[in-house]
Amino acid sequence: MIRVGVVFLFGAMLVLSGGVVGQEKKDDPKKEVKKDDPPAKVKGYLPPNFGKLGLSDEQKQSIYKIQQKYDDEIEKLEAKIAELKAAKMKDARGVLTPDQKKKYEELVLPKDK
């Protein structure tokens, strides 16, 4: 039973890391901003084929800001989805008999060599 939890935890971490890989760290809120400093450029990625449209730097920055706005919310929703999937699987396993649970673990867990 512990192995199932470990396998699930690994899977959940893999799913959740998808929203984090490749994202830039946000600026340190403690960093002092001076009035004369130009606005910091936001980094991100362009949607497919947007790079072929000849976007200005201003347009790119606008797109990056839009992505940043939604990425935080999407990350929260993806975490909630992973949580719901885990609960669904736990409830489904709760229906199984002890023999079925044992057989299920044998099916999903890698065999020791």
Backbone hydrogen bonds in HBPLUS format (Angstrom, degrees):
<---DONOR---> <-ACCEPTOR-->    atom                        ^
c    i                          cat <-CA-CA->   ^        H-A-AA   ^      H-
h    n   atom  resd res      DA  || num        DHA   H-A  angle D-A-AA Bond
n    s   type  num  typ     dist DA aas  dist angle  dist       angle   num
A0005-GLY N   A0001-MET O   3.27 MM   4  6.63 155.9  2.34 143.9 149.6     1
A0006-VAL N   A0002-ILE O   2.95 MM   4  6.29 152.0  2.03 149.0 157.1     2
A0007-VAL N   A0003-ARG O   2.82 MM   4  6.07 164.9  1.85 155.5 159.3     3
A0008-PHE N   A0004-VAL O   2.83 MM   4  6.00 162.6  1.86 150.1 155.4     4
A0009-LEU N   A0005-GLY O   2.81 MM   4  5.93 160.5  1.85 145.4 151.4     5
A0010-PHE N   A0006-VAL O   2.91 MM   4  6.11 160.2  1.95 149.7 154.7     6
A0011-GLY N   A0007-VAL O   2.97 MM   4  6.22 159.7  2.01 147.9 153.7     7
A0012-ALA N   A0008-PHE O   2.77 MM   4  6.06 159.3  1.81 157.0 162.9     8
A0013-MET N   A0009-LEU O   2.91 MM   4  6.12 157.8  1.96 148.7 154.7     9
A0014-LEU N   A0010-PHE O   2.92 MM   4  6.17 151.8  2.00 146.4 154.6    10
A0015-VAL N   A0011-GLY O   2.94 MM   4  6.23 159.2  1.98 150.9 155.8    11
A0016-LEU N   A0012-ALA O   2.89 MM   4  6.09 166.7  1.91 152.1 156.0    12
A0017-SER N   A0013-MET O   2.87 MM   4  5.94 144.5  2.00 142.9 152.2    13
A0018-GLY N   A0015-VAL O   3.22 MM   3  5.57 146.1  2.34 104.2 113.5    14
A0019-GLY N   A0016-LEU O   3.32 MM   3  5.93 147.0  2.44 113.1 118.9    15
A0020-VAL N   A0017-SER O   2.98 MM   3  5.06 151.0  2.06 104.4 113.8    16
A0021-VAL N   A0017-SER O   2.99 MM   4  6.06 155.7  2.05 166.5 168.8    17
A0023-GLN N   A0020-VAL O   3.19 MM   3  5.71 165.1  2.21 134.9 135.0    18
A0031-LYS N   A0028-ASP O   2.99 MM   3  5.42 157.8  2.04 113.2 120.3    19
A0037-ASP N   A0034-LYS O   3.22 MM   3  5.37 150.6  2.31 102.7 111.2    20
A0050-PHE N   A0047-PRO O   3.05 MM   3  5.60 164.1  2.08 137.4 140.9    21
A0052-LYS N   A0049-ASN O   3.21 MM   3  5.42 153.7  2.28 103.5 111.1    22
A0053-LEU N   A0050-PHE O   3.10 MM   3  5.39 165.4  2.12 114.8 117.4    23
A0060-LYS N   A0056-SER O   2.97 MM   4  6.31 162.7  2.00 154.4 159.2    24
A0061-GLN N   A0057-ASP O   2.89 MM   4  6.11 161.5  1.93 150.0 154.9    25
A0062-SER N   A0058-GLU O   2.96 MM   4  6.20 152.4  2.04 143.5 151.1    26
A0063-ILE N   A0059-GLN O   2.94 MM   4  6.25 158.0  1.98 151.9 157.5    27
A0064-TYR N   A0060-LYS O   2.88 MM   4  6.18 160.7  1.91 154.2 159.6    28
A0065-LYS N   A0061-GLN O   2.95 MM   4  6.16 155.1  2.01 147.3 153.7    29
A0066-ILE N   A0062-SER O   2.99 MM   4  6.24 153.9  2.06 146.4 153.6    30
A0067-GLN N   A0063-ILE O   2.93 MM   4  6.21 160.8  1.97 152.5 157.6    31
A0068-GLN N   A0064-TYR O   2.93 MM   4  6.16 158.6  1.97 146.8 152.8    32
A0069-LYS N   A0065-LYS O   2.97 MM   4  6.15 153.9  2.04 144.7 151.5    33
A0070-TYR N   A0066-ILE O   3.17 MM   4  6.50 154.8  2.24 150.5 155.6    34
A0071-ASP N   A0067-GLN O   2.74 MM   4  5.80 155.3  1.80 158.3 166.2    35
A0074-ILE N   A0070-TYR O   2.90 MM   4  6.12 161.3  1.94 158.6 164.8    36
A0075-GLU N   A0071-ASP O   2.91 MM   4  6.03 156.1  1.96 147.6 153.5    37
A0076-LYS N   A0072-ASP O   3.19 MM   4  6.48 154.2  2.26 142.6 148.7    38
A0077-LEU N   A0073-GLU O   3.00 MM   4  6.29 158.1  2.05 149.4 155.5    39
A0078-GLU N   A0074-ILE O   2.82 MM   4  6.06 155.2  1.89 152.9 159.7    40
A0079-ALA N   A0075-GLU O   3.07 MM   4  6.29 152.3  2.15 144.4 151.2    41
A0080-LYS N   A0076-LYS O   3.03 MM   4  6.32 152.1  2.11 144.2 152.0    42
A0081-ILE N   A0077-LEU O   2.85 MM   4  6.13 153.2  1.92 148.7 156.1    43
A0082-ALA N   A0078-GLU O   2.99 MM   4  6.23 159.8  2.03 146.3 151.1    44
A0083-GLU N   A0079-ALA O   3.00 MM   4  6.22 153.0  2.07 143.5 151.1    45
A0084-LEU N   A0080-LYS O   2.91 MM   4  6.18 157.0  1.97 149.7 155.6    46
A0085-LYS N   A0081-ILE O   2.87 MM   4  6.11 157.5  1.92 153.4 159.7    47
A0086-ALA N   A0082-ALA O   3.01 MM   4  6.19 153.3  2.08 143.8 150.7    48
A0087-ALA N   A0083-GLU O   3.03 MM   4  6.30 157.5  2.08 146.9 152.9    49
A0088-LYS N   A0084-LEU O   2.87 MM   4  6.07 156.1  1.93 147.5 154.3    50
A0089-MET N   A0085-LYS O   2.99 MM   4  6.20 160.3  2.03 147.2 151.8    51
A0090-LYS N   A0086-ALA O   2.92 MM   4  6.11 157.8  1.97 148.1 154.7    52
A0091-ASP N   A0087-ALA O   2.94 MM   4  6.13 162.6  1.97 150.4 154.6    53
A0092-ALA N   A0088-LYS O   2.94 MM   4  6.15 154.1  2.00 145.4 153.1    54
A0093-ARG N   A0089-MET O   2.89 MM   4  6.12 158.9  1.93 151.0 156.1    55
A0094-GLY N   A0090-LYS O   3.02 MM   4  6.22 135.3  2.23 138.1 150.5    56
A0095-VAL N   A0092-ALA O   3.19 MM   3  5.57 156.9  2.24 108.1 114.7    57
A0096-LEU N   A0093-ARG O   3.11 MM   3  5.40 146.6  2.22 106.9 116.2    58
A0101-LYS N   A0097-THR O   2.87 MM   4  6.14 155.4  1.93 157.6 165.2    59
A0102-LYS N   A0098-PRO O   3.01 MM   4  6.25 157.3  2.06 146.8 152.4    60
A0103-LYS N   A0099-ASP O   2.98 MM   4  6.24 164.1  2.01 149.1 153.2    61
A0104-TYR N   A0100-GLN O   2.81 MM   4  5.96 155.6  1.87 146.8 154.1    62
A0105-GLU N   A0101-LYS O   2.94 MM   4  6.19 160.1  1.98 149.6 154.2    63
A0106-GLU N   A0102-LYS O   3.05 MM   4  6.35 152.6  2.13 146.5 154.2    64
A0107-LEU N   A0103-LYS O   2.99 MM   4  6.27 142.8  2.13 143.4 153.8    65
A0107-LEU N   A0104-TYR O   3.04 MM   3  5.04 120.9  2.41  94.0 109.3    66
A0108-VAL N   A0104-TYR O   2.97 MM   4  6.26 155.2  2.03 156.6 162.4    67
A0109-LEU N   A0105-GLU O   2.96 MM   4  5.70 150.0  2.05 146.5 152.5    68
